[in-house]
Amino acid sequence: MNDAHHPHAEGPQLRTLLLTDLCDSTTLVERLGDGPAADLFREHDRLVLALQQRWRGRLIDRSDGLLLLFERPIDGLGFALDYARGLREMGGPRKLELKARAGLHVGEVLTWRNSDEAVKVGAKPVEVEGLAKPMAGRLMATARPGQILLSAVAEPLAHRAARELGERGQQLLWKSHGRWRFKGVPEPQEIYEVGEPGIAPLRSPPNGPKAWRDVPLWRRPAALAAEIAVLAAVATGVWFATRPQPAIAFSQRDWVVVGDLRNLTGQSVLDDSLEQAFRISLEQSRYVNVLSDLKARDTLDRMRRKPDTVLDRSVASEIALRDGARAVILPTVAEVGGRVRFSAEVIDPHTQTTVYAQSADGTGAGSALSSIDSVTAGLREQLGEAMQSIERDSEPLPKVATGNLDALRAYALGLKSFGRNRYSEALQYFNRAIEIDPKFALAYLGGLRSHLGGVDSQAARGFLDRAVELRDHLPPRDALYLDAWVAEFGPRPEQTAPQKWKLVASLYPDYYGGHFNYAWDSFLINDFGEAMTSAKLASAPQNPSRGTALELVGRVQLAQGQYNEALATFIKAEAAGRYGPNRRRAAALAAMRRFDEAQAVLEQLSSGQLLNADVTNEFEKISVLVDQRRWPEAAIAAAKAREQAQSSTPVLANGFRLIEASVQMLYEPGAVDLRRLEDILRVSLEATRDEQYRDRNIQIYLALAAAYVAQRSGDSGLAARNLPELSKQAEQIGDGAATQLLQVVRAGQARLAGKPDEAVALLRPLLNGRELFQVHVALRDALAAAGQDDEVARENAWIQTHRGRAYAEAAGDLALQAVNVADTSSGGSKVATKATTKATTDSAR
């Protein structure tokens, strides 16, 4: 007696079913006779046994037809193709046309073993039942002689893996026969034919009482799509059965491309949320590197594909080959038997074949997060990561992200907007995620980055503080990233933040935020060697912000006087970042005195009426005019920039006020409005008293620069009145650039007081290769006042040969760029002109 509850019964399994029927088998005995027919059937049985072993099939039933189970659709198809060819070869010598009908389908089946007693009286050892069996039978019965028909579930899985058949697989013919209705099946089904040239009929099957073509007017697209989706969801599991898998040459720190999530559940909330959750889970690994979605979309654009192109097996594989990724991972979520299944395939991009697979089931949409954690851990282990590392670097998604799918979806949309530099839009999504789940730490980190991208450090502070409170809810990498930003906002950031960024870069060497920010902090203190090394690491092709990193490489080259290299790098950065010539290229051209070209670039740039980023274009516009000694035009440009920056951040607003006063000082030293300089100093100094203010280091620099500009115009009173407080704040803040400028101001006071030797003594210790540009100018002026003409000539030579550094030095947000540039020519300043004239006269003697 058959009994599904027999001790040997097996649970439901996803399998590929192949049903075949040998055409006209009953007439063969009549044509051949008993003996020859028996020989033919024995040869047939040998063929079936050989093919069964070759294609790893499980023979369930055999008479005139065959019922076999396979773990993979490509194995079932391989059997069917070889079976058709084998029958052809068997019939040739006998002058028979032997053909079989075949139907291939994928679905869930139930298998059980009959009892020994039942087998003894004629029952099959193994029974197979399930809805997939009659579907395969309908396909087989519909087929013409010699025809192999596949269901809409089996065809894409077999088609994608056809390359495993080698050259033969590339020559296969595939044909859709449209949608058909089968008796007993409520919805129409699309069927396909596959076969070899010269063997396959490649003709539409005939209509019959149990199968007929669907009439177009009867189509119901929504229902049809749902049915195919359900069947496809069932089919996906066939890839995830335990079996020997082909290997992929994956090594530590190799890259993967994550394709778009296939959502077969009909629940749209899962689209963005689960894809983002999968990325968060996978990115916890220090073994596997995940190409960012922003970078993948950028590559898609370079492939001249539409932005909304689905990253399926084929497209994602092409992206992987272009960006040097070793593998593609395709995630899928589906409902199978009332349960939610999350699965993922690892694809070799060269062959587009599946090499590894994992899946996990759960009850309800909320279970998908724990399923993702399970799938991710399995994939990481299959790719070669040690289990100890997986356990160490993995936290459950609800802890390091959120258990709320709506919050996760809002966060995912925020990341997409952030990637497009739409910071205000991104902030709205991050705020929405926080409203849904107030403990969503990654969303606070997203808000922090959005405000920093919009150059609003004050607003960023609140998000930073909240993220710090929830640090335990961040993935390990993001927790280190947060620590570095805490250092940037904390006391003495120049001394603490670089090491934090270096830690991020060392532990996650392919997470380019660590490399870039360490490079930037090094660049700010004129440590060009360290800046160059890290900026180059950050400019890897996989970095979605590669253009920004390349631009920093160019700025370092410019500061080091490598003008041609810098210009070439800026052009490369523009291509990588998909933007046209910008102010960095203009600075490089101007440093080479190619002023017409520099001016042409600057004239293309925005006037800076709307965005802070546009206002910064005015730095080079003013400096290039100053470099050419076009003083009236420079003064007009500076006044215009100061007016435009009034509605910008406090740093930019005060910075452009200082630049306007600097241009006036350079043009007419005696006409400088000292009251305006004192107001700039007092406003900046007041801002430094707020210890929570991130830009204290820039504001103290601006305050000291105001005192320095007054000294350059011949006034020592402004510095004298404010030096005690300037010194106190500068020492408390501990910024290296501000500390150097404080010494420059002190030296200026000594020089103006008739103590040039004291000024020289204050400045010489600063010369270590990372000194400010103005240290050399102040030293030159002190040496001139001390009558050390040879030393003056040496400093003048340094100043005039470091034009790139004059343009590139970033201290104080470029507040003294125009002054630096002016000093590289004979029109630098009143004191500089006198010193230069005297030194030149002496050398002519």
C-alpha positions in Angstrom: 0.0 0.0 0.0 1.3 3.5 -0.9 1.6 5.7 2.1 2.9 9.2 2.2 3.5 8.9 5.9 5.7 5.8 5.4 8.9 6.0 7.5 10.9 6.2 4.2 8.8 9.2 3.0 10.8 12.3 1.9 9.6 15.9 2.3 8.6 18.1 -0.6 11.5 18.8 -2.9 12.2 21.2 -5.8 13.2 19.1 -8.8 13.4 19.1 -12.5 11.0 16.5 -14.1 11.6 15.0 -17.5 8.8 12.9 -19.1 9.4 11.2 -22.4 7.4 8.9 -24.6 8.8 6.7 -27.4 6.6 7.4 -30.4 4.9 4.4 -32.1 6.5 1.9 -29.8 3.7 -0.6 -30.1 4.1 -0.8 -33.8 7.9 -1.6 -33.6 7.3 -5.2 -32.5 5.0 -5.7 -35.4 7.5 -4.3 -37.8 10.6 -5.9 -36.4 9.4 -9.1 -34.9 9.9 -10.3 -31.3 13.6 -11.0 -31.4 14.9 -7.8 -33.2 12.4 -5.7 -31.1 13.8 -7.2 -27.9 17.4 -6.4 -29.1 16.3 -2.8 -29.8 14.7 -2.3 -26.4 17.8 -3.8 -24.6 20.0 -1.2 -26.5 17.4 1.4 -25.6 17.8 0.4 -21.9 21.6 0.6 -22.1 21.3 4.1 -23.6 18.9 5.3 -20.9 21.3 3.9 -18.1 24.3 5.5 -19.7 22.5 8.9 -20.0 21.1 8.6 -16.5 24.6 8.3 -15.1 26.1 11.0 -17.3 23.4 13.5 -16.4 23.0 12.5 -12.8 19.3 11.6 -13.2 17.1 9.5 -11.0 14.9 7.1 -13.0 11.5 6.8 -11.4 9.5 5.0 -14.0 10.3 3.2 -17.3 8.1 1.5 -19.8 7.4 3.0 -23.3 8.2 6.3 -21.6 10.5 7.6 -18.9 10.1 9.7 -15.8 13.3 11.1 -14.4 14.1 13.6 -11.7 17.1 15.9 -11.9 18.5 18.5 -9.5 19.1 21.0 -12.3 17.2 21.9 -15.5 20.4 21.9 -17.6 20.9 18.2 -16.6 17.4 17.3 -17.6 17.9 19.1 -20.9 21.2 17.4 -21.5 19.6 14.1 -21.0 16.7 14.9 -23.4 19.1 16.1 -26.2 21.4 13.1 -25.9 18.3 10.8 -25.8 17.0 12.3 -29.0 20.3 11.9 -30.7 20.8 8.4 -29.4 17.4 7.3 -30.7 18.3 8.7 -34.1 21.6 6.8 -34.1 19.8 3.6 -33.0 17.2 3.8 -35.7 19.7 4.6 -38.6 21.1 1.1 -39.1 17.6 -0.4 -38.7 16.2 2.1 -41.2 13.8 3.3 -38.5 12.9 6.8 -37.6 13.0 6.6 -33.8 11.7 9.7 -32.0 10.4 10.6 -28.6 8.3 13.3 -27.2 9.7 15.1 -24.2 8.4 17.5 -21.6 10.7 19.4 -19.1 9.3 21.2 -16.1 10.5 22.4 -12.7 8.4 22.2 -9.6 7.8 20.8 -6.1 7.3 17.1 -5.8 6.8 14.6 -3.0 8.6 11.3 -3.2 8.3 8.2 -1.1 9.5 4.6 -1.1 7.0 1.8 -1.4 7.2 -1.0 1.1 9.1 -4.1 0.3 5.9 -6.1 0.2 4.4 -3.7 -2.4 7.5 -3.9 -4.6 7.4 -7.7 -4.5 3.9 -7.6 -6.0 4.8 -5.2 -8.8 4.9 -1.7 -7.4 7.6 0.8 -8.3 10.3 1.2 -5.6 9.8 5.0 -5.6 6.7 7.0 -6.2 6.5 10.7 -7.3 3.5 12.9 -6.9 2.9 16.7 -7.0 1.4 19.3 -9.3 4.7 19.4 -11.2 4.2 15.9 -12.5 1.0 16.4 -14.5 2.4 19.7 -15.9 5.4 17.8 -17.3 3.0 15.2 -18.6 0.9 17.8 -20.4 4.0 19.2 -22.1 5.2 15.7 -23.1 1.7 14.8 -24.5 1.5 18.1 -26.4 4.9 17.7 -28.1 5.3 16.5 -31.7 7.5 13.4 -32.3 11.2 14.4 -31.7 10.2 17.6 -29.9 11.5 18.8 -26.5 9.1 21.2 -24.9 10.0 23.3 -21.8 7.8 25.2 -19.4 8.2 28.9 -18.8 9.8 28.0 -15.5 12.4 25.5 -16.9 13.3 27.5 -20.0 15.1 30.5 -18.5 17.0 28.4 -16.0 18.1 25.9 -18.7 18.8 28.7 -21.3 21.1 30.6 -18.9 23.1 27.5 -18.1 23.4 26.3 -21.7 27.0 27.4 -21.9 27.8 24.5 -19.6 27.2 22.3 -22.7 30.1 23.8 -24.4 30.1 24.5 -28.1 27.0 22.4 -28.5 25.1 24.6 -26.1 25.9 27.7 -28.2 24.4 26.0 -31.3 21.1 25.1 -29.7 17.9 26.5 -31.2 15.4 28.1 -28.8 11.8 28.9 -29.9 8.8 30.2 -28.0 5.5 28.7 -29.1 3.4 31.3 -27.2 0.9 30.8 -24.4 -1.1 27.6 -24.2 -4.0 26.4 -22.1 -3.9 22.9 -20.6 -6.9 21.0 -19.4 -7.0 21.1 -15.6 -4.6 24.1 -15.4 -6.5 27.4 -14.7 -4.1 29.8 -16.2 -2.4 29.8 -19.7 1.2 28.7 -19.8 4.0 29.8 -22.1 5.9 26.9 -23.6 9.2 26.7 -25.4 11.0 24.3 -27.7 14.7 23.6 -27.7 16.8 21.3 -29.9 19.7 20.8 -32.2 19.8 21.9 -35.8 18.5 19.1 -38.1 16.9 17.2 -35.2 14.4 19.5 -33.6 11.1 20.0 -35.4 10.9 23.7 -34.4 7.1 23.7 -35.2 4.2 24.7 -33.1 2.6 21.7 -31.5 -0.9 20.8 -32.7 -4.0 21.8 -30.8 -5.7 18.9 -29.0 -8.5 18.2 -26.5 -6.0 18.5 -23.6 -3.9 21.4 -24.9 -4.6 24.3 -27.2 -3.1 27.7 -28.0 -4.5 30.6 -25.9 -6.7 33.0 -27.7 -5.3 36.5 -27.4 -8.6 38.0 -26.4 -8.8 35.7 -23.5 -5.5 36.9 -22.0 -5.4 38.2 -18.5 -1.9 39.7 -18.2 -1.9 40.4 -14.5 -3.0 36.8 -13.7 -0.6 35.4 -16.2 2.3 37.4 -14.8 1.4 36.3 -11.3 1.3 32.6 -12.3 4.6 32.8 -14.1 6.1 34.6 -11.1 4.9 31.9 -8.7 6.2 29.1 -10.9 9.5 31.0 -11.3 9.7 31.3 -7.6 9.3 27.6 -7.2 11.9 27.0 -9.9 14.5 29.2 -8.3 15.0 26.7 -5.5 16.3 24.1 -7.9 19.6 26.0 -7.9 19.9 25.7 -4.2 19.7 21.9 -3.6 22.9 20.4 -2.2 25.2 19.3 -4.9 28.8 19.5 -6.0 29.4 23.1 -7.3 31.9 24.4 -9.9 34.5 26.6 -8.3 35.1 30.3 -8.9 38.6 31.8 -8.4 37.6 34.2 -5.6 40.2 35.7 -3.3 40.1 38.0 -0.3 39.2 41.6 -1.2 37.8 40.6 -4.6 34.7 42.5 -5.8 31.2 41.4 -6.4 28.4 43.2 -8.3 25.0 42.8 -6.6 22.2 42.6 -9.2 18.7 44.0 -8.8 16.5 42.1 -6.5 13.9 39.9 -8.2 10.8 40.4 -6.2 8.3 37.7 -7.0 6.0 38.3 -4.0 4.1 41.3 -5.4 4.9 43.3 -2.2 6.5 46.5 -3.5 7.9 47.5 -0.1 10.4 44.7 -0.4 11.9 46.1 -3.7 14.3 48.6 -2.2 14.3 47.5 1.4 15.5 43.9 1.0 18.1 44.8 -1.7 19.6 47.4 0.7 19.4 45.0 3.6 21.3 42.4 1.6 24.0 45.0 0.8 24.3 46.0 4.5 24.6 42.4 5.5 27.2 41.6 2.8 29.2 44.8 3.4 30.0 43.7 7.0 32.5 41.4 5.5 36.2 42.4 5.3 36.7 39.5 2.9 34.1 40.4 0.2 34.0 43.9 -1.4 30.6 45.0 -2.8 30.6 47.4 -5.7 28.3 50.3 -4.7 25.1 50.7 -6.5 26.2 54.2 -7.5 29.3 52.9 -9.2 27.3 50.1 -10.9 24.8 52.7 -12.3 27.7 54.9 -13.4 29.1 52.0 -15.4 25.7 51.3 -16.8 25.6 54.9 -18.0 29.0 54.5 -19.6 27.6 51.4 -21.4 24.9 53.8 -22.8 22.1 52.0 -21.1 19.1 53.7 -19.5 19.4 54.5 -15.8 16.5 52.2 -15.0 17.9 49.2 -16.8 17.5 46.1 -14.6 20.8 44.6 -13.4 20.0 41.1 -14.4 22.4 38.2 -15.0 23.6 39.5 -18.4 23.8 43.3 -17.6 25.4 42.7 -14.1 28.0 40.4 -15.6 29.0 43.0 -18.2 29.4 45.6 -15.4 31.5 43.1 -13.4 33.8 42.5 -16.4 34.2 46.3 -16.9 34.8 47.1 -13.3 37.1 44.2 -12.5 34.6 42.3 -10.2 35.1 38.6 -9.8 31.5 37.6 -9.3 27.9 38.7 -9.7 25.3 38.0 -6.9 21.6 37.8 -7.9 19.2 38.0 -5.0 15.5 36.8 -5.2 12.6 36.9 -2.9 9.5 34.8 -3.5 6.6 33.1 -1.8 6.9 29.3 -1.9 4.3 27.1 -0.3 3.1 30.0 1.9 6.6 30.9 3.1 8.9 33.8 2.1 12.1 32.5 0.5 15.2 34.7 0.1 17.8 33.3 -2.2 20.9 34.4 -3.9 23.0 33.0 -6.8 26.7 33.6 -7.3 27.4 34.0 -11.0 30.7 33.8 -12.9 30.5 36.9 -15.1 32.6 35.3 -17.8 30.3 32.4 -18.4 27.1 33.7 -16.7 26.7 30.3 -15.1 25.7 29.8 -11.5 28.6 28.6 -9.3 27.2 28.9 -5.8 23.7 29.4 -4.3 22.0 29.8 -1.0 18.4 30.2 0.2 16.5 30.5 3.4 12.8 30.4 4.2 10.7 32.2 6.8 7.1 33.0 7.7 5.9 36.5 6.7 7.8 39.4 5.0 9.5 40.3 8.3 11.3 37.0 8.3 13.3 38.0 5.2 15.9 39.9 7.2 16.9 36.9 9.2 16.9 34.9 6.0 19.2 37.4 4.4 21.7 37.1 7.3 21.6 33.3 6.8 22.1 33.5 3.1 24.9 36.1 3.4 26.8 34.0 5.8 26.5 31.0 3.5 27.7 32.9 0.5 30.7 34.3 2.4 31.7 30.9 3.5 31.3 29.5 -0.1 33.4 32.3 -1.4 36.3 31.3 0.9 35.8 33.4 4.0 36.7 31.7 7.3 33.8 31.0 9.6 35.7 32.7 12.5 35.8 35.9 10.4 32.1 35.6 9.5 31.1 35.2 13.1 33.4 38.1 14.2 32.3 40.6 11.5 28.6 39.8 11.4 25.7 41.3 13.3 22.0 40.6 12.8 20.3 43.1 10.4 17.7 44.2 12.9 20.5 45.3 15.2 22.8 47.0 12.7 20.0 48.4 10.5 16.3 48.2 11.4 13.6 45.5 11.6 11.1 47.8 9.9 10.9 47.3 6.1 9.4 50.7 5.5 12.2 52.5 7.3 14.7 50.4 5.4 13.1 51.4 2.1 13.2 55.1 3.0 16.9 54.7 3.9 17.6 53.0 0.5 15.9 55.8 -1.3 17.9 58.3 0.7 21.2 56.6 -0.4 20.1 56.8 -4.0 19.4 60.6 -3.7 22.7 61.1 -1.9 24.6 59.3 -4.6 23.1 61.8 -7.1 24.3 64.7 -4.8 20.7 65.6 -4.1 21.4 66.3 -0.4 18.2 68.0 0.6 16.2 65.2 -1.0 18.3 62.5 0.6 17.8 64.3 4.0 14.0 64.0 3.6 14.3 60.2 3.1 16.7 59.8 6.0 14.4 61.8 8.3 11.5 59.7 7.2 13.4 56.5 8.1 14.2 58.1 11.5 10.5 58.9 12.1 9.6 55.3 11.4 12.4 53.9 13.5 14.1 56.4 15.9 16.8 53.9 16.7 17.9 53.5 13.0 21.6 54.5 13.5 22.5 54.3 9.8 19.8 56.8 9.0 21.4 59.3 11.4 24.7 58.7 9.7 23.0 59.3 6.3 21.7 62.6 7.7 25.2 63.6 8.9 26.7 62.9 5.5 23.9 64.8 3.7 24.5 68.0 5.8 28.2 67.7 5.3 27.7 67.3 1.6 25.6 70.5 1.7 28.4 72.2 3.6 26.3 72.7 6.8 28.4 71.5 9.7 26.2 73.0 12.3 23.1 71.1 11.2 25.2 67.9 10.9 26.1 68.1 14.6 22.7 66.9 15.8 22.7 63.9 13.6 26.3 63.1 14.7 25.3 63.2 18.4 22.3 60.9 17.9 24.4 58.5 15.9 27.0 58.4 18.7 24.2 57.4 21.1 23.2 54.6 18.8 26.8 53.5 17.9 26.1 49.9 19.0 23.4 49.7 16.3 25.9 50.3 13.5 27.8 47.7 11.5 31.5 47.5 12.5 32.8 49.5 9.5 30.2 52.2 9.9 31.0 52.5 13.6 34.6 53.2 12.8 33.5 55.7 10.2 31.4 57.4 12.8 34.3 57.5 15.3 36.4 59.4 12.7 33.7 62.0 12.2 33.5 62.4 16.0 37.2 63.2 16.0 36.6 65.7 13.1 34.0 67.5 15.2 35.9 67.2 18.5 38.8 69.1 20.1 42.1 69.2 18.2 40.7 67.4 15.1 44.0 67.7 13.2 45.7 65.6 15.9 43.0 62.9 16.4 41.0 62.5 13.2 43.8 61.4 10.7 44.6 58.4 12.8 40.9 57.4 12.9 40.6 57.6 9.1 43.8 55.6 8.8 42.3 52.9 11.0 39.2 52.7 8.8 41.4 52.5 5.7 43.6 49.8 7.2 40.8 47.6 8.4 38.6 48.2 5.3 41.2 49.0 2.5 38.6 49.0 -0.2 36.2 51.3 1.6 37.5 54.5 0.0 36.0 57.0 2.5 38.9 56.1 4.9 41.6 56.7 2.3 40.1 59.9 0.9 39.5 61.5 4.2 43.0 60.6 5.5 44.4 62.1 2.2 42.4 65.2 2.7 43.5 65.7 6.3 47.1 65.2 5.2 46.6 67.7 2.3 45.3 70.3 4.7 48.6 70.3 6.7 50.7 70.3 3.5 51.8 66.7 4.1 51.8 66.0 0.3 53.5 62.7 0.5 50.9 61.1 2.7 48.1 62.9 0.8 49.3 61.5 -2.5 49.6 57.9 -1.3 46.1 57.8 0.1 44.5 59.9 -2.6 45.8 57.4 -5.2 44.4 54.5 -3.2 41.0 56.3 -3.1 41.1 56.8 -6.9 40.6 53.1 -7.6 38.2 52.3 -10.5 35.7 50.7 -8.1 35.2 54.0 -6.1 31.9 55.7 -7.0 33.5 59.0 -6.1 36.6 58.3 -8.1 36.4 61.7 -9.8 36.7 63.5 -6.5 39.7 61.4 -5.4 41.4 62.0 -8.8 40.8 65.7 -8.3 42.6 65.5 -5.0 45.5 63.7 -6.6 45.7 66.6 -9.1 45.6 69.2 -6.3 48.6 67.5 -4.6 50.5 67.4 -8.0 49.7 71.1 -8.4 51.0 71.9 -4.9 54.2 70.0 -5.7 54.7 72.0 -8.9 53.9 69.1 -11.3 51.8 71.3 -13.5 51.5 69.1 -16.6 50.7 66.0 -14.5 48.1 68.0 -12.5 46.4 69.3 -15.6 46.2 65.8 -17.1 44.8 64.4 -13.8 42.2 67.2 -13.6 41.0 66.3 -17.1 40.9 62.6 -16.0 38.9 63.6 -12.9 36.4 65.5 -15.0 35.9 62.4 -17.2 35.5 60.1 -14.2 33.1 62.5 -12.4 31.1 63.3 -15.5 31.6 67.1 -15.3 33.2 69.6 -17.5 36.3 71.8 -17.0 36.2 73.3 -13.5 38.2 75.7 -11.3 40.9 73.2 -10.5 41.9 73.0 -14.2 41.8 76.8 -14.3 44.2 77.0 -11.3 46.7 74.6 -13.0 46.6 76.6 -16.3 47.1 79.9 -14.4 50.0 78.4 -12.4 51.6 77.8 -15.8 50.7 81.4 -16.8 48.3 80.2 -19.5 45.9 82.9 -18.4 43.8 83.0 -21.6 42.9 79.3 -21.2 42.3 79.7 -17.5 40.1 82.6 -18.1 38.1 80.7 -20.7 37.5 77.9 -18.2 36.4 80.3 -15.5 34.0 82.1 -17.7 32.1 78.8 -18.2 31.5 78.4 -14.5 28.4 79.3 -12.5 28.2 82.7 -10.9 27.5 81.2 -7.5 24.1 82.8 -6.9 22.4 79.7 -5.5 24.7 77.0 -4.1 27.7 77.2 -1.8 29.6 74.9 -4.2 29.1 77.5 -6.9 30.3 80.3 -4.7 33.6 78.6 -4.3 34.2 79.1 -8.1 34.9 82.8 -7.1 38.2 81.8 -5.4 40.0 81.2 -8.6 38.1 83.9 -10.5 39.6 86.5 -8.1 43.0 84.9 -7.8 43.6 84.6 -11.6 42.8 88.3 -12.0 45.1 89.1 -9.1 47.8 87.0 -10.8 47.6 89.1 -13.9 47.5 92.3 -11.8 44.1 93.3 -13.2 43.4 95.1 -10.0 40.1 96.9 -10.8 38.6 93.7 -12.2 39.8 91.7 -9.2 38.3 94.2 -6.8 34.9 94.1 -8.6 35.0 90.3 -8.6 35.8 90.2 -4.9 33.0 92.6 -4.0 30.6 90.5 -6.0 31.7 87.3 -4.3 31.4 88.8 -0.9 27.8 89.9 -1.6 26.9 86.4 -3.0 28.4 84.6 0.0 26.4 86.6 2.6 23.6 84.0 2.5 26.1 81.1 2.6 27.8 79.4 5.6 29.5 81.7 8.2 32.9 80.4 7.0 32.4 81.3 3.4 30.7 84.6 4.3 33.5 85.8 6.4 36.1 84.3 4.1 35.0 86.3 1.1 34.9 89.5 3.3 38.5 88.9 4.1 39.4 88.2 0.4 37.8 91.5 -0.6 40.0 93.3 2.0 43.0 91.4 0.9 42.6 92.5 -2.7 42.3 96.0 -1.6 45.5 95.6 0.5 47.4 94.2 -2.4 46.3 96.9 -4.8 46.5 99.9 -2.4 48.0 99.0 1.0 47.4 102.4 2.5 43.7 102.4 1.6 42.6 99.3 3.5 39.6 99.8 5.8 41.0 98.6 9.1 37.5 98.8 10.7 36.3 96.2 8.3 39.3 93.9 9.1 38.6 94.3 12.8 35.0 93.4 12.3 36.1 90.2 10.4 38.5 89.3 13.2 35.9 89.8 15.9 33.2 87.8 14.2 35.5 85.0 13.5 36.9 85.0 17.0 33.4 85.0 18.5 32.6 81.8 16.5 35.6 80.0 18.0 34.1 80.3 21.5 31.5 77.7 20.7 33.4 74.4 21.5 30.7 72.4 19.6 31.3 74.3 16.4 33.1 72.1 13.9 34.7 75.0 11.9 36.4 76.6 14.8 39.8 75.9 13.2 38.9 77.7 10.0 37.4 80.7 11.9 40.5 81.1 14.1 42.6 81.0 10.9 40.3 83.8 9.4 40.7 85.9 12.5 44.5 85.6 12.4 44.5 86.2 8.6 42.6 89.5 9.2 45.4 90.6 11.6 48.0 89.5 9.1 46.4 91.5 6.3 46.3 94.5 8.5 50.1 94.0 9.2 50.7 93.7 5.4 49.1 97.2 5.0 51.5 98.6 7.7 49.2 98.4 10.7 50.2 96.6 13.9 47.5 97.9 16.2 44.8 95.3 15.2 47.1 92.4 16.0 48.4 94.1 19.2 44.8 94.5 20.6 43.8 91.0 19.9 46.9 88.8 20.1 46.2 87.6 23.7 42.8 86.2 22.8 44.0 85.0 19.4 46.8 83.1 21.0 44.6 81.6 23.7 42.0 80.3 21.1 44.6 79.1 18.6 46.4 77.1 21.3 43.1 75.6 22.6 41.9 74.6 19.2 45.3 73.1 18.3 45.0 73.5 14.5 48.4 73.3 12.9 47.7 75.8 10.1 46.3 78.3 12.7 49.3 77.7 15.0 51.7 78.5 12.1 49.7 81.6 11.2 49.8 82.8 14.8 53.7 82.6 14.6 53.5 84.6 11.3 51.5 87.3 13.0 53.8 87.4 16.0 56.8 87.7 13.7 55.0 90.5 11.8 54.6 92.3 15.1 58.3 91.9 15.9 59.3 93.1 12.4 57.0 96.2 12.5 58.4 96.9 16.0 61.9 97.0 14.5 63.0 93.6 15.7 63.5 91.7 12.4 66.0 89.2 14.0 63.4 88.2 16.5 60.9 87.7 13.6 63.3 85.5 11.8 63.9 83.4 14.9 60.1 82.9 15.2 59.7 81.7 11.6 62.8 79.6 10.9 61.6 76.6 13.1 58.5 76.3 11.0 60.4 75.3 7.9 59.8 71.5 7.7 58.4 71.1 4.2 54.8 71.4 5.5 54.9 75.1 6.3 52.4 77.5 5.1 53.2 79.5 1.9 53.0 82.7 3.9 55.7 81.5 6.3 58.2 82.0 3.4 56.7 85.5 2.5 56.9 86.6 6.2 60.4 85.2 6.5 61.5 87.0 3.3 60.1 90.3 4.6 61.8 89.8 8.0 65.1 88.9 6.3 64.8 92.0 4.1 64.3 94.2 7.2 67.3 92.5 8.8 69.4 93.3 5.7 70.1 89.6 4.9 69.9 90.1 1.2 71.3 86.7 0.1 68.6 85.0 2.2 66.0 87.3 0.7 66.9 86.2 -2.8 66.7 82.6 -1.7 63.2 83.0 -0.3 62.1 85.0 -3.3 63.3 82.2 -5.5 61.2 79.7 -3.4 58.1 81.9 -3.6 58.3 82.4 -7.3 58.9 78.8 -8.1 56.0 77.5 -6.0 53.1 79.0 -7.9 51.2 75.7 -7.8 51.4 75.6 -4.1 50.1 79.2 -3.9 47.0 78.2 -5.8 46.5 74.8 -4.1 47.2 75.4 -0.4 43.8 74.7 1.3 44.5 76.1 4.8 41.7 78.4 6.0 39.4 77.4 3.1 41.6 79.2 0.6 41.2 82.5 2.5 44.8 83.6 1.6 44.9 82.1 -1.9 44.8 85.5 -3.7 47.6 86.8 -1.4 49.7 83.7 -2.0 49.3 84.1 -5.8 50.1 87.8 -5.7 53.3 87.1 -3.8 54.6 84.9 -6.6 54.9 87.9 -8.9 56.7 91.2 -8.4 53.4 92.8 -7.5 53.1 90.9 -4.3 52.9 93.5 -1.6 54.4 96.8 -0.7 57.0 95.2 1.6 57.7 92.3 -0.8 58.2 94.7 -3.7 60.8 96.7 -1.8 62.6 93.5 -0.7 62.6 92.1 -4.1 63.9 95.3 -5.7 66.7 95.5 -3.2 67.7 91.9 -3.6 67.6 92.2 -7.4 69.8 95.3 -7.3 72.3 93.6 -5.1 72.6 90.6 -7.3 73.1 92.8 -10.4 76.2 94.3 -8.7 
